[in-house]
Amino acid sequence: MALRSQPTAFQARLGAELRKMREAAGMTAREAAERVGTTSAQMSHVESGRTGISAERVRQMATQYACLDEELVAELAAMATDRGKGWWEEFRGHLAHGALDLAELESRSRYMRTLQAVYIPGLLQTKEYMRALMAYGLPEPTPHHLDLLVDFRMRRQRVLERDTPPPFEAVICESALRTRVADRDVAHRQLRYILEQSEWPNITVRVIPFDVDGFGGAGNSMLYAGGPVPKLDTVQLDALRMILLDAESQLVRFHSLLDKALGFALSPEESRDLIRRIAAEL
């Protein structure tokens, strides 16, 4: 089997979890390879996500590593057998790998929570808003590439429209609601759209207002994506490049930061009232 030159985040995550399991057992890669009847090189490829693995081999490894977390092992085995290609594969070679990884992460999430201080969350943006936002970058995208970026984000939003969509909780700072990435009309339609989305049963919108005391978390914008079991949760951060975090300590930290931010947010009803007031001021 040919090695993957650039594993997806999903493929890399399976390998990383197997590596964590091995390290928790106190085994070297060489020792583990001998136990399961493979080579150190092959073990390295599996743990880096550069090659696939069968569900049977995942369970064999878990047995050798004395892992008693049956739910985790079952989900890792399911990940090993999942060879499906999602809609985002249509954009491979045209958009950055990180964008495709984010779409896959959202598609596979059991629930999502986001904190955004500067921009409207991508899954709640109108087409006009996202076009203005993406056109602002340097170098400016070509018209064709801009169309691709917008189409891709619109496709991402469909995750919230599935028959059984994941619960989505958006905590948005008032600054993001008031920033006009385009003009007054686009801003007004964006706010009306958020109000409409907030009425959906799977979407909760809460706003952190300007006049709340003590909120110092505006620099913690993030997406927290719940996995099939808590150990498979993921945090997504935006920097110069997209960052995905999955270490247990990081998951605990960012989950706690989100909970802390919620303590400063208005209730969903109060949040809708504030959004209506902001829209009326435009």
C-alpha atoms as a printed R data frame, in Angstrom:
    type eleno elety resid chain resno       x      y      z
1   ATOM     1    CA   MET     A     1   0.000  0.000  0.000
2   ATOM     2    CA   ALA     A     2   1.387  3.393 -1.004
3   ATOM     3    CA   LEU     A     3   2.118  5.803  1.823
4   ATOM     4    CA   ARG     A     4   0.003  8.938  2.102
5   ATOM     5    CA   SER     A     5   2.067 12.007  1.352
6   ATOM     6    CA   GLN     A     6  -0.226 14.260  3.405
7   ATOM     7    CA   PRO     A     7  -2.672 12.487  5.707
8   ATOM     8    CA   THR     A     8  -5.915 14.246  6.539
9   ATOM     9    CA   ALA     A     9  -6.461 15.417 10.106
10  ATOM    10    CA   PHE     A    10  -8.906 12.519 10.570
11  ATOM    11    CA   GLN     A    11  -6.315  9.972  9.438
12  ATOM    12    CA   ALA     A    12  -3.587 11.581 11.539
13  ATOM    13    CA   ARG     A    13  -5.858 11.613 14.589
14  ATOM    14    CA   LEU     A    14  -6.370  7.847 14.480
15  ATOM    15    CA   GLY     A    15  -2.622  7.319 14.382
16  ATOM    16    CA   ALA     A    16  -2.049  9.839 17.168
17  ATOM    17    CA   GLU     A    17  -4.575  8.109 19.429
18  ATOM    18    CA   LEU     A    18  -2.877  4.748 18.860
19  ATOM    19    CA   ARG     A    19   0.450  6.339 19.708
20  ATOM    20    CA   LYS     A    20  -1.009  7.817 22.934
21  ATOM    21    CA   MET     A    21  -2.376  4.394 23.826
22  ATOM    22    CA   ARG     A    22   1.028  2.777 23.263
23  ATOM    23    CA   GLU     A    23   2.857  5.437 25.277
24  ATOM    24    CA   ALA     A    24   0.349  5.067 28.123
25  ATOM    25    CA   ALA     A    25   1.270  1.378 28.179
26  ATOM    26    CA   GLY     A    26   4.941  2.318 28.528
27  ATOM    27    CA   MET     A    27   5.972  0.587 25.293
28  ATOM    28    CA   THR     A    28   8.415  1.729 22.663
29  ATOM    29    CA   ALA     A    29   7.386  1.537 19.016
30  ATOM    30    CA   ARG     A    30   9.795 -1.385 18.570
31  ATOM    31    CA   GLU     A    31   8.313 -3.309 21.484
32  ATOM    32    CA   ALA     A    32   4.775 -2.677 20.269
33  ATOM    33    CA   ALA     A    33   5.654 -3.752 16.734
34  ATOM    34    CA   GLU     A    34   7.019 -7.050 18.004
35  ATOM    35    CA   ARG     A    35   3.866 -7.633 20.059
36  ATOM    36    CA   VAL     A    36   1.503 -7.169 17.115
37  ATOM    37    CA   GLY     A    37   3.702 -8.784 14.494
38  ATOM    38    CA   THR     A    38   4.792 -5.815 12.387
39  ATOM    39    CA   THR     A    39   7.897 -3.676 11.917
40  ATOM    40    CA   SER     A    40   8.966 -0.473 13.646
41  ATOM    41    CA   ALA     A    41   8.779  1.333 10.316
42  ATOM    42    CA   GLN     A    42   5.216  0.175  9.722
43  ATOM    43    CA   MET     A    43   4.269  1.141 13.268
44  ATOM    44    CA   SER     A    44   5.665  4.614 12.628
45  ATOM    45    CA   HIS     A    45   3.629  4.946  9.430
46  ATOM    46    CA   VAL     A    46   0.437  3.892 11.222
47  ATOM    47    CA   GLU     A    47   0.977  6.299 14.096
48  ATOM    48    CA   SER     A    48   1.687  9.203 11.725
49  ATOM    49    CA   GLY     A    49  -1.426  8.460  9.677
50  ATOM    50    CA   ARG     A    50   0.604  7.760  6.553
51  ATOM    51    CA   THR     A    51  -0.930  4.323  6.112
52  ATOM    52    CA   GLY     A    52  -4.247  2.750  7.007
53  ATOM    53    CA   ILE     A    53  -4.964  0.041  9.533
54  ATOM    54    CA   SER     A    54  -7.719 -2.523  9.970
55  ATOM    55    CA   ALA     A    55 -10.251 -2.498 12.789
56  ATOM    56    CA   GLU     A    56  -8.955 -5.939 13.821
57  ATOM    57    CA   ARG     A    57  -5.418 -4.568 14.143
58  ATOM    58    CA   VAL     A    58  -6.695 -1.632 16.214
59  ATOM    59    CA   ARG     A    59  -8.344 -4.044 18.654
60  ATOM    60    CA   GLN     A    60  -5.208 -6.193 18.714
61  ATOM    61    CA   MET     A    61  -3.128 -3.167 19.636
62  ATOM    62    CA   ALA     A    62  -5.598 -2.158 22.339
63  ATOM    63    CA   THR     A    63  -5.343 -5.635 23.843
64  ATOM    64    CA   GLN     A    64  -1.540 -5.544 23.833
65  ATOM    65    CA   TYR     A    65  -1.605 -2.070 25.384
66  ATOM    66    CA   ALA     A    66  -4.067 -3.246 28.060
67  ATOM    67    CA   CYS     A    67  -6.474 -0.442 27.174
68  ATOM    68    CA   LEU     A    68  -9.713 -0.958 29.096
69  ATOM    69    CA   ASP     A    69 -11.599  1.979 27.549
70  ATOM    70    CA   GLU     A    70 -13.996 -0.087 25.454
71  ATOM    71    CA   GLU     A    71 -15.854  2.919 24.035
72  ATOM    72    CA   LEU     A    72 -12.642  4.542 22.834
73  ATOM    73    CA   VAL     A    73 -11.391  1.310 21.268
74  ATOM    74    CA   ALA     A    74 -14.712  0.807 19.491
75  ATOM    75    CA   GLU     A    75 -14.614  4.329 18.051
76  ATOM    76    CA   LEU     A    76 -10.997  3.955 16.923
77  ATOM    77    CA   ALA     A    77 -11.911  0.688 15.203
78  ATOM    78    CA   ALA     A    78 -14.784  2.492 13.485
79  ATOM    79    CA   MET     A    79 -12.396  5.242 12.369
80  ATOM    80    CA   ALA     A    80 -10.101  2.595 10.889
81  ATOM    81    CA   THR     A    81 -12.898  1.181  8.723
82  ATOM    82    CA   ASP     A    82 -14.218  4.573  7.621
83  ATOM    83    CA   ARG     A    83 -12.956  5.002  4.068
84  ATOM    84    CA   GLY     A    84 -15.698  7.380  2.995
85  ATOM    85    CA   LYS     A    85 -14.806 10.504  1.059
86  ATOM    86    CA   GLY     A    86 -16.835 13.564  1.948
87  ATOM    87    CA   TRP     A    87 -18.035 16.389 -0.272
88  ATOM    88    CA   TRP     A    88 -14.935 18.425  0.652
89  ATOM    89    CA   GLU     A    89 -12.808 16.125 -1.507
90  ATOM    90    CA   GLU     A    90 -14.185 18.012 -4.523
91  ATOM    91    CA   PHE     A    91 -12.087 20.986 -3.390
92  ATOM    92    CA   ARG     A    92  -8.822 19.094 -2.810
93  ATOM    93    CA   GLY     A    93  -6.070 20.679 -4.865
94  ATOM    94    CA   HIS     A    94  -7.978 23.970 -5.002
95  ATOM    95    CA   LEU     A    95  -8.140 24.999 -1.344
96  ATOM    96    CA   ALA     A    96  -5.755 24.652  1.587
97  ATOM    97    CA   HIS     A    97  -5.620 21.261  3.325
98  ATOM    98    CA   GLY     A    98  -6.589 22.933  6.601
99  ATOM    99    CA   ALA     A    99  -9.884 24.127  5.148
100 ATOM   100    CA   LEU     A   100 -10.770 20.579  4.102
101 ATOM   101    CA   ASP     A   101  -9.791 19.245  7.522
102 ATOM   102    CA   LEU     A   102 -12.106 21.788  9.164
103 ATOM   103    CA   ALA     A   103 -15.029 20.765  6.961
104 ATOM   104    CA   GLU     A   104 -14.433 17.102  7.835
105 ATOM   105    CA   LEU     A   105 -14.150 17.935 11.528
106 ATOM   106    CA   GLU     A   106 -17.479 19.779 11.463
107 ATOM   107    CA   SER     A   107 -19.125 16.974  9.510
108 ATOM   108    CA   ARG     A   108 -18.037 14.316 12.009
109 ATOM   109    CA   SER     A   109 -18.745 16.311 15.182
110 ATOM   110    CA   ARG     A   110 -21.415 15.220 17.638
111 ATOM   111    CA   TYR     A   111 -21.767 18.838 18.793
112 ATOM   112    CA   MET     A   112 -19.946 22.144 18.296
113 ATOM   113    CA   ARG     A   113 -19.320 25.143 20.520
114 ATOM   114    CA   THR     A   114 -17.616 28.288 19.297
115 ATOM   115    CA   LEU     A   115 -16.409 31.565 20.811
116 ATOM   116    CA   GLN     A   116 -15.859 34.398 18.347
117 ATOM   117    CA   ALA     A   117 -14.764 37.904 19.283
118 ATOM   118    CA   VAL     A   118 -14.017 39.531 15.917
119 ATOM   119    CA   TYR     A   119 -16.124 37.873 13.209
120 ATOM   120    CA   ILE     A   120 -19.480 36.167 12.900
121 ATOM   121    CA   PRO     A   121 -18.940 32.379 13.140
122 ATOM   122    CA   GLY     A   122 -18.419 30.915  9.681
123 ATOM   123    CA   LEU     A   123 -21.403 28.572  9.956
124 ATOM   124    CA   LEU     A   124 -23.699 31.564 10.597
125 ATOM   125    CA   GLN     A   125 -22.392 33.949  7.934
126 ATOM   126    CA   THR     A   126 -24.454 35.178  4.998
127 ATOM   127    CA   LYS     A   127 -23.040 34.797  1.507
128 ATOM   128    CA   GLU     A   128 -22.528 38.569  1.227
129 ATOM   129    CA   TYR     A   129 -20.726 38.732  4.552
130 ATOM   130    CA   MET     A   130 -18.333 35.904  3.771
131 ATOM   131    CA   ARG     A   131 -17.582 37.274  0.294
132 ATOM   132    CA   ALA     A   132 -16.636 40.679  1.723
133 ATOM   133    CA   LEU     A   133 -14.563 39.046  4.452
134 ATOM   134    CA   MET     A   134 -12.639 36.777  2.099
135 ATOM   135    CA   ALA     A   135 -12.081 39.481 -0.508
136 ATOM   136    CA   TYR     A   136 -10.243 41.622  2.051
137 ATOM   137    CA   GLY     A   137  -7.133 39.435  2.232
138 ATOM   138    CA   LEU     A   138  -3.795 40.151  0.566
139 ATOM   139    CA   PRO     A   139  -3.034 39.207 -2.064
140 ATOM   140    CA   GLU     A   140  -6.659 39.597 -3.080
141 ATOM   141    CA   PRO     A   141  -8.136 36.333 -4.374
142 ATOM   142    CA   THR     A   142  -9.009 36.100 -8.028
143 ATOM   143    CA   PRO     A   143 -12.743 36.150 -8.811
144 ATOM   144    CA   HIS     A   144 -12.637 32.393 -9.494
145 ATOM   145    CA   HIS     A   145 -10.828 31.610 -6.237
146 ATOM   146    CA   LEU     A   146 -13.172 33.895 -4.299
147 ATOM   147    CA   ASP     A   147 -16.139 32.011 -5.732
148 ATOM   148    CA   LEU     A   148 -14.523 28.734 -4.605
149 ATOM   149    CA   LEU     A   149 -13.970 30.048 -1.077
150 ATOM   150    CA   VAL     A   150 -17.537 31.254 -0.762
151 ATOM   151    CA   ASP     A   151 -19.015 28.081 -2.258
152 ATOM   152    CA   PHE     A   152 -16.925 25.973  0.115
153 ATOM   153    CA   ARG     A   153 -18.124 27.860  3.195
154 ATOM   154    CA   MET     A   154 -21.726 27.694  2.017
155 ATOM   155    CA   ARG     A   155 -21.335 23.928  1.647
156 ATOM   156    CA   ARG     A   156 -19.902 23.733  5.169
157 ATOM   157    CA   GLN     A   157 -23.049 25.355  6.539
158 ATOM   158    CA   ARG     A   158 -25.163 22.433  5.371
159 ATOM   159    CA   VAL     A   159 -23.938 20.439  8.373
160 ATOM   160    CA   LEU     A   160 -26.474 22.425 10.424
161 ATOM   161    CA   GLU     A   161 -29.279 21.532  8.016
162 ATOM   162    CA   ARG     A   162 -28.984 17.747  8.122
163 ATOM   163    CA   ASP     A   163 -31.890 15.575  9.236
164 ATOM   164    CA   THR     A   164 -30.058 15.041 12.533
165 ATOM   165    CA   PRO     A   165 -27.779 18.087 12.786
166 ATOM   166    CA   PRO     A   166 -25.237 18.490 15.558
167 ATOM   167    CA   PRO     A   167 -26.112 20.958 18.328
168 ATOM   168    CA   PHE     A   168 -24.269 24.229 17.658
169 ATOM   169    CA   GLU     A   169 -23.684 26.807 20.400
170 ATOM   170    CA   ALA     A   170 -22.211 30.146 19.310
171 ATOM   171    CA   VAL     A   171 -20.913 32.649 21.850
172 ATOM   172    CA   ILE     A   172 -20.326 35.928 20.010
173 ATOM   173    CA   CYS     A   173 -18.833 39.134 21.362
174 ATOM   174    CA   GLU     A   174 -20.813 42.286 20.643
175 ATOM   175    CA   SER     A   175 -17.825 43.660 18.729
176 ATOM   176    CA   ALA     A   176 -18.284 40.986 16.050
177 ATOM   177    CA   LEU     A   177 -21.932 41.928 15.647
178 ATOM   178    CA   ARG     A   178 -21.123 45.606 15.198
179 ATOM   179    CA   THR     A   179 -18.157 45.279 12.841
180 ATOM   180    CA   ARG     A   180 -19.209 46.007  9.248
181 ATOM   181    CA   VAL     A   181 -17.078 43.895  6.960
182 ATOM   182    CA   ALA     A   182 -19.053 45.313  4.035
183 ATOM   183    CA   ASP     A   183 -21.739 48.015  4.160
184 ATOM   184    CA   ARG     A   184 -24.740 48.827  6.310
185 ATOM   185    CA   ASP     A   185 -27.176 46.725  4.266
186 ATOM   186    CA   VAL     A   186 -24.972 43.631  4.403
187 ATOM   187    CA   ALA     A   187 -24.526 44.105  8.159
188 ATOM   188    CA   HIS     A   188 -28.278 44.403  8.655
189 ATOM   189    CA   ARG     A   189 -29.032 41.262  6.645
190 ATOM   190    CA   GLN     A   190 -26.331 39.399  8.560
191 ATOM   191    CA   LEU     A   191 -27.900 40.273 11.891
192 ATOM   192    CA   ARG     A   192 -31.358 39.283 10.660
193 ATOM   193    CA   TYR     A   193 -29.923 35.979  9.469
194 ATOM   194    CA   ILE     A   194 -28.407 35.254 12.888
195 ATOM   195    CA   LEU     A   195 -31.779 35.941 14.474
196 ATOM   196    CA   GLU     A   196 -33.420 33.477 12.093
197 ATOM   197    CA   GLN     A   197 -30.756 30.829 12.749
198 ATOM   198    CA   SER     A   198 -31.023 31.269 16.512
199 ATOM   199    CA   GLU     A   199 -34.628 30.052 16.313
200 ATOM   200    CA   TRP     A   200 -33.522 26.667 14.942
201 ATOM   201    CA   PRO     A   201 -33.769 23.913 17.595
202 ATOM   202    CA   ASN     A   202 -30.121 22.849 17.179
203 ATOM   203    CA   ILE     A   203 -28.617 26.372 17.229
204 ATOM   204    CA   THR     A   204 -28.041 28.501 20.321
205 ATOM   205    CA   VAL     A   205 -26.657 32.028 20.056
206 ATOM   206    CA   ARG     A   206 -25.433 33.927 23.102
207 ATOM   207    CA   VAL     A   207 -23.846 37.365 23.086
208 ATOM   208    CA   ILE     A   208 -21.200 38.814 25.393
209 ATOM   209    CA   PRO     A   209 -22.126 42.516 25.577
210 ATOM   210    CA   PHE     A   210 -19.727 45.457 25.713
211 ATOM   211    CA   ASP     A   211 -20.935 46.558 29.146
212 ATOM   212    CA   VAL     A   212 -20.194 43.328 31.013
213 ATOM   213    CA   ASP     A   213 -17.455 43.633 33.635
214 ATOM   214    CA   GLY     A   214 -14.437 41.381 33.870
215 ATOM   215    CA   PHE     A   215 -14.441 39.638 30.481
216 ATOM   216    CA   GLY     A   216 -10.824 39.254 29.373
217 ATOM   217    CA   GLY     A   217 -11.314 36.338 27.022
218 ATOM   218    CA   ALA     A   218 -11.715 38.122 23.681
219 ATOM   219    CA   GLY     A   219  -8.427 36.626 22.526
220 ATOM   220    CA   ASN     A   220  -9.669 33.064 22.928
221 ATOM   221    CA   SER     A   221 -11.672 32.637 19.708
222 ATOM   222    CA   MET     A   222 -12.054 28.919 19.032
223 ATOM   223    CA   LEU     A   223 -14.209 26.047 17.871
224 ATOM   224    CA   TYR     A   224 -14.681 23.105 20.230
225 ATOM   225    CA   ALA     A   225 -15.871 20.029 18.335
226 ATOM   226    CA   GLY     A   226 -17.233 17.122 20.339
227 ATOM   227    CA   GLY     A   227 -16.134 13.692 19.194
228 ATOM   228    CA   PRO     A   228 -17.982 10.382 19.546
229 ATOM   229    CA   VAL     A   229 -16.306 10.045 22.967
230 ATOM   230    CA   PRO     A   230 -14.749 12.908 24.987
231 ATOM   231    CA   LYS     A   231 -11.195 11.716 24.341
232 ATOM   232    CA   LEU     A   232 -11.808 12.314 20.627
233 ATOM   233    CA   ASP     A   233 -12.877 15.935 21.055
234 ATOM   234    CA   THR     A   234 -10.912 18.547 19.074
235 ATOM   235    CA   VAL     A   235 -10.193 22.255 19.484
236 ATOM   236    CA   GLN     A   236  -9.673 24.385 16.371
237 ATOM   237    CA   LEU     A   237  -7.789 27.676 16.607
238 ATOM   238    CA   ASP     A   238  -7.135 30.222 13.900
239 ATOM   239    CA   ALA     A   239  -3.620 31.608 13.614
240 ATOM   240    CA   LEU     A   240  -1.351 32.072 10.590
241 ATOM   241    CA   ARG     A   241  -2.540 28.563  9.822
242 ATOM   242    CA   MET     A   242  -5.319 26.463 11.224
243 ATOM   243    CA   ILE     A   243  -4.363 24.629 14.422
244 ATOM   244    CA   LEU     A   244  -6.100 21.493 15.695
245 ATOM   245    CA   LEU     A   245  -5.484 20.488 19.306
246 ATOM   246    CA   ASP     A   246  -6.366 17.154 20.882
247 ATOM   247    CA   ALA     A   247  -4.120 16.648 23.923
248 ATOM   248    CA   GLU     A   248  -6.232 15.936 26.993
249 ATOM   249    CA   SER     A   249  -4.828 18.920 28.908
250 ATOM   250    CA   GLN     A   250  -5.622 21.226 25.987
251 ATOM   251    CA   LEU     A   251  -9.156 19.895 25.681
252 ATOM   252    CA   VAL     A   252  -9.752 20.488 29.395
253 ATOM   253    CA   ARG     A   253  -8.295 23.987 29.181
254 ATOM   254    CA   PHE     A   254 -10.328 25.184 26.215
255 ATOM   255    CA   HIS     A   255 -13.511 23.498 27.391
256 ATOM   256    CA   SER     A   256 -13.097 25.400 30.649
257 ATOM   257    CA   LEU     A   257 -12.398 28.674 28.819
258 ATOM   258    CA   LEU     A   258 -15.628 28.247 26.873
259 ATOM   259    CA   ASP     A   259 -17.556 27.575 30.064
260 ATOM   260    CA   LYS     A   260 -15.962 30.657 31.622
261 ATOM   261    CA   ALA     A   261 -16.951 32.823 28.634
262 ATOM   262    CA   LEU     A   262 -20.533 31.589 28.921
263 ATOM   263    CA   GLY     A   263 -20.623 33.066 32.399
264 ATOM   264    CA   PHE     A   264 -20.351 36.544 30.818
265 ATOM   265    CA   ALA     A   265 -22.900 35.924 28.040
266 ATOM   266    CA   LEU     A   266 -26.510 36.971 27.945
267 ATOM   267    CA   SER     A   267 -29.234 34.347 27.820
268 ATOM   268    CA   PRO     A   268 -30.449 33.320 24.341
269 ATOM   269    CA   GLU     A   269 -33.546 35.531 24.722
270 ATOM   270    CA   GLU     A   270 -31.522 38.529 25.950
271 ATOM   271    CA   SER     A   271 -29.019 37.935 23.158
272 ATOM   272    CA   ARG     A   272 -31.754 38.089 20.507
273 ATOM   273    CA   ASP     A   273 -33.007 41.333 22.030
274 ATOM   274    CA   LEU     A   274 -29.525 42.858 21.826
275 ATOM   275    CA   ILE     A   275 -29.073 41.716 18.211
276 ATOM   276    CA   ARG     A   276 -32.424 43.327 17.330
277 ATOM   277    CA   ARG     A   277 -31.318 46.595 18.962
278 ATOM   278    CA   ILE     A   278 -28.032 46.582 17.049
279 ATOM   279    CA   ALA     A   279 -29.873 45.886 13.796
280 ATOM   280    CA   ALA     A   280 -32.312 48.729 14.487
281 ATOM   281    CA   GLU     A   281 -29.380 51.144 14.919
282 ATOM   282    CA   LEU     A   282 -28.024 50.447 11.425
